[in-house]
Amino acid sequence: MTPNALPPPKPSLSRSIRRALTITRTLLSVYYAYMVEYRAELMFWVLSGSLPLILLGVWTEAAQGGSFSLSPADFARYFLIVFLTRQLTVVWVIWDVEKEVVQGQLSFRLLQPLDPFWHHFAGHAAERLARIPFIAILIALFFGLYPEALWMPSPSRLLLFLIAVSLAFCLRFLVQHTFAMFAFWIERAVAIERFWFLFYLFLSGMAAPLAMFPPVVAQIVMWTPFPYLIYFPVAVLLELETPIAQGFGVMLLWLLLFGITNRYLWRKGLQRYSGMGA
């Protein structure tokens, strides 16, 4: 650089924001168009997540003849919101990343000036938008079968639920994407997710409300990431007894921990990936 030469101008903050918004809009529109091409398949994916609706019948029948803190109508609302939360937080990124790493398809992603993480995240976010009509139909059918469960949540609780379920989706995605990073070292990273799913099934509140757990067990579980993937958003919307401020704080803590671990494994994994000659 000559003495009179000026350094290249740095991009302004507003320009960077506009660029980020343009990239986000482009990714969402492209992946949304891709997702709606497979509406029939998407409907089957929605129905495959109907386990909470099956458990709804089991718990409502048990509540009619047992002594529980929740009434049959409460159980019906609970498992409906569990179904909704699970539909909005379902993630499959580990299968995609494992395939890219094992088959060498990640090399094409690395040629682009955008972290592959955001391609997968945008694809999942766009898929949420594509499945909303199917979810709405099932919810309307539910209230037709269980009219006594119909209720109107307060606007403040609805807003908190939207925030909680958005964070739950981010946490679920980040957890599974972090597990996917192990595909750089092992060929079946999916096995880690399947082992994790066993704890997720029972400790997230999908199989039963945490109010059914012994108090000591419930208190310990609330410090793990599992209940914040399903139970916490449901409890926020239904106004179940749960510390909201603490819940959001624990969610943010787990997001931070998995985020740091994810970036570390990504950098180490890329070194190994390039070392394999891919």
Summary of the structure (lengths in Angstrom):
residues: 278
radius of gyration: 21.6
end to end distance: 37.0
largest distance: 87.0
contacts: 779
relative contact order: 0.11
helix: 77%
strand: 0%
